[in-house]
Amino acid sequence: MKGYLQVYTGDGKGKTTAAIGLAVRAAGAGLRVLFAQFVKGSRYSEIEALARYADHITICQYGRGCFIEHTPTPEDVEVAKKGLVDLRDKLRSGAYQVVILDEANIAMHFGLFTVNELLTVIRERCEDCEVVVTGRNAPPELVEAADLVTEMKEIKHYYTNGVAARDGIER
């Protein structure tokens, strides 16, 4: 089966959630999945849930914590760059049929690595490997290279009424 490049982007809620749904579907079909998360480094609920599928889903976090509210440090950049090197090997290995690069768009937006660096790694993957890149602010070059692009658009969100992120729903 040929692997395609998918991008889930936009300002609406649901990018990571959609990618997790695909990971669970793929695991249910017996495919091996790599869920690689950039920027985030904590044990969010999605990581806890995916860990239950450890026989089919491998989790790698290439972040030290969510720095969205401040400038990334040199250490944040170093962790992300090391993550790209690790991903290159994993994508070439043939060990995974689905690779999800969660929040990679955010990593690029904050300058942790460039779109060209990411696209080089993606293009070197095994032919049968499906890659999904999530996060707001997908760069135009990634959108152009993708086979499928979905934009999540916020119509209405209870955040605007002061509702904080809730365990099991948003985190």
Buried (B, 14 or more C-beta within 10 A) or exposed (E): EEBEBBBBBBEBBBBBBBBBEBBBEBBEEEBBBBBBBBBBBEEBEBBEBBEEBEEBBBBBBBBBEBBEEEEBEEEBBEBBBEBBEBBBEBBEEEBBBBBBBBBBBBBBBBEBBEBEBBBEBBEEBBEEBBBBBBBBEBBEBBBEBBEEBBBBEEEEEEEEEEEEEEEEEBE
